[in-house]
Amino acid sequence: MYKKAKLFLVLMMLITPFISHAQHWKLRRYEPYIGIGTTSFYGDIGGASTTNTAMGFKDIQLQYSRPSFVLGLRYKIAGDMAIKVNMVYGFVAGNDVGSRNDGRNYAFTSTIFEPSFQFEYYILSEGRGFASSALFNQRGMVNNYSRVYIYLYGGLGGVFFNPKPLRDFKMDFDDNFTKFGGVIPVGIGLKYSLDANMSLGLELGRRFTTTDYIDGYTSKFSNHKDTYYIDVKDLMLKFLRIAFILLVIYFISVSSLHAQKKSDIGFFAGTSYYLGDINPSTHFYSPKIALGPLYRYNFNPRNSLRLTGIYHGLSADARDFSNPLLIADESRFSGTYIDLASMYEFNFINYQTAKRRMPYTLYMTGGLGYHLVLGSTVPSNGHFTIPFGLGFKFNAGKKLSAGIELSVRKTFYDFIDGVENRMPDNNQPLFGNKDWYNFAGLFFTYKIFNYRDDCPTYD
C-alpha cells in the first residue's frame, strides 16, 4: 500500500506541471505592449519601373520606408486566441523617381494614425508549444516549456492621414478629399517569452484600405485602393550591420564581476532626421530608421555613463523647400551613418534598474561624439559632434528597463548635405550655419548582475 501511494505521488508530481501549464495563460490575460517598425507604402505615386510588379511586391520602395510606432493592449480569451486594441502612428512616403512614372516627378509624404481592433489565432500557442519535462535544480523541480509562439491576425480599423505634396506634385495637388479611410489589417507574428512578465515579438502585416488618397492622388488608371505594410524585415537587416558593435560592447561590459553589477546593455530604436542648409527648420522631415546598441555604467542612482553606436540615415531634397538658390543647383543628398557617442546621464529622481523603490525618472544627457560616414551621395567626411537630450526611463521587469528619448547632435561640420553657407542672411539658424541631426525613439536595457549579490529582499 505504501509503495502504491508513493508511486501515485510521484506520478502526480510529474502530471501536475502539465495540467497547471495548460491554464497558464489565464494567470495573465492582459498584455500591454509597445513597439517600433517600418511602414512601406504601395499606391499611385512611386512603384516599380515595369508593369511586372509580382502581385504588388515590387512596387514597394524600401528606400522610402519610414518609421512607425505601435501601442496596444492584448486580452487572451483562450490559450490559442486573443483580441487586442492596436494603435499605430507612423510616416509613409512615395516618389516617382525610378518608377514607371519617372517623368511625372511626383512625390509625397504623410503621417498616418491607425486605430484598430484585431483578433489573433496562435498556430503555436502556450498549450500546443509546451514540450517539457520535470527537472530539478538547486531550487527544486522546475518545468520547461516552449518560449516561442506564432500567430496569425486580422481585424478592422481606420486610418487618418494628411498627405503633403512634394516636387511637381505641388502644382497639381487638390486637397478636396476626405483624410480618413477604413482599414483591414492582416498578418503574421512571432513572440519569444523572456520570462513570466516580458516577451519580445516581430510582426509582418499588410493593410488593405478603403481610400485611394493616402498619397493625395488618384487617377482613372488607378484600379486599386492604397495599401501599406507594417514591416519589420527592413528593420532587422539594418540591425545586422551593427550587431558586431553590440557584441564588442557586451564582452567589455561583462569583463569583471564589479562591472556586471552596475552595467546595463540594450538597444535603441527610433528615427533620425536632418536640419541644415537644405532643411533649415522642418522637424521630422524625411525621417529614417535609427538603430543601435547601448551600454550604460551606473555610478549611483543619479549619475551614469552611456556609450552608443547608432546606425541611421539622413536625406533631403531642395525641391521640397523654397530656397531658390538651392533649387537652381538641384541640391539633394542621401546617406547612411553611424553615430558614436559617449554621454553622461543625470537622473532627476533616484533611479536604479530592478529596484522597486526607484521605478522611474526623467533624465538629461550630454557628451561628446563622432559621426562616421558609411556612404553618401555627396562628398562628406566624419566629424565630431556634441550630443545632448532629454528622456524618461522606467523599470519594465526584474532585469529590464525601457524609456523614450529625444536627442540632438550639434556638429562642427557643414557638408553633411554637401552644401555650405548657401542660405539667405535673414534665414540663418539660431546656433550658426552648421548641420544638425536629431534622434527620437525608444530604448530597452537589460541589467547585468548576480541575484545572489543583489538580493531583492533588500530593495
WOPE-V482460 format. One record per residue. N is the residue number from 1. PSI is psi as a letter, one per 30 degrees, with the letter a starting at -180 (NA if undefined). Layout:
# WOPE-V482460
N/PSI
N/PSI
This chain:
# WOPE-V482460
1/e
2/e
3/e
4/e
5/e
6/e
7/e
8/e
9/e
10/e
11/e
12/e
13/e
14/e
15/e
16/e
17/e
18/e
19/e
20/e
21/f
22/f
23/g
24/e
25/f
26/f
27/f
28/i
29/e
30/k
31/j
32/l
33/l
34/l
35/l
36/k
37/a
38/l
39/k
40/k
41/k
42/j
43/b
44/f
45/k
46/a
47/a
48/l
49/f
50/l
51/f
52/j
53/g
54/h
55/g
56/f
57/e
58/f
59/f
60/k
61/j
62/f
63/f
64/g
65/k
66/l
67/l
68/l
69/k
70/k
71/k
72/l
73/k
74/k
75/k
76/k
77/f
78/l
79/f
80/g
81/k
82/l
83/l
84/l
85/k
86/k
87/k
88/k
89/k
90/a
91/k
92/l
93/l
94/l
95/k
96/f
97/k
98/f
99/l
100/f
101/h
102/e
103/f
104/e
105/h
106/l
107/l
108/l
109/l
110/k
111/l
112/k
113/k
114/j
115/k
116/l
117/k
118/l
119/k
120/k
121/k
122/j
123/e
124/j
125/a
126/e
127/e
128/f
129/f
130/j
131/j
132/l
133/l
134/k
135/l
136/k
137/a
138/f
139/g
140/a
141/k
142/l
143/k
144/k
145/l
146/k
147/f
148/k
149/k
150/k
151/l
152/k
153/l
154/l
155/a
156/k
157/a
158/l
159/k
160/k
161/l
162/i
163/k
164/j
165/k
166/l
167/b
168/f
169/f
170/e
171/f
172/g
173/k
174/j
175/g
176/i
177/l
178/k
179/h
180/k
181/l
182/l
183/k
184/j
185/k
186/l
187/a
188/k
189/l
190/k
191/k
192/k
193/k
194/e
195/a
196/f
197/g
198/k
199/l
200/l
201/l
202/k
203/k
204/j
205/l
206/k
207/j
208/k
209/l
210/g
211/l
212/g
213/g
214/e
215/g
216/g
217/k
218/l
219/l
220/f
221/f
222/j
223/f
224/l
225/l
226/k
227/l
228/l
229/k
230/j
231/k
232/f
233/e
234/e
235/e
236/e
237/e
238/e
239/e
240/f
241/f
242/g
243/e
244/e
245/e
246/e
247/e
248/e
249/e
250/e
251/e
252/e
253/f
254/g
255/f
256/l
257/e
258/e
259/e
260/e
261/f
262/g
263/k
264/k
265/l
266/a
267/l
268/k
269/k
270/b
271/l
272/l
273/l
274/k
275/k
276/b
277/e
278/e
279/j
280/f
281/f
282/j
283/k
284/g
285/k
286/h
287/k
288/l
289/k
290/k
291/k
292/l
293/l
294/k
295/k
296/k
297/k
298/j
299/e
300/l
301/f
302/f
303/k
304/l
305/k
306/k
307/k
308/l
309/j
310/j
311/k
312/l
313/l
314/k
315/l
316/l
317/k
318/f
319/f
320/f
321/a
322/g
323/j
324/e
325/e
326/e
327/e
328/e
329/f
330/h
331/k
332/l
333/l
334/k
335/l
336/k
337/l
338/k
339/j
340/k
341/k
342/j
343/k
344/k
345/k
346/k
347/k
348/f
349/k
350/k
351/k
352/k
353/k
354/g
355/j
356/f
357/f
358/i
359/f
360/l
361/l
362/l
363/l
364/l
365/l
366/l
367/b
368/k
369/l
370/k
371/j
372/k
373/j
374/e
375/k
376/l
377/f
378/l
379/k
380/k
381/l
382/l
383/l
384/l
385/l
386/j
387/k
388/l
389/a
390/l
391/l
392/k
393/l
394/l
395/k
396/g
397/a
398/e
399/f
400/k
401/l
402/l
403/l
404/k
405/k
406/k
407/l
408/k
409/j
410/k
411/l
412/h
413/k
414/g
415/g
416/e
417/g
418/g
419/k
420/k
421/h
422/g
423/k
424/k
425/e
426/g
427/h
428/k
429/l
430/e
431/h
432/l
433/h
434/l
435/l
436/l
437/l
438/l
439/k
440/k
441/a
442/l
443/l
444/k
445/l
446/k
447/k
448/j
449/l
450/j
451/f
452/f
453/e
454/i
455/k
456/f
457/f
458/g
459/NA
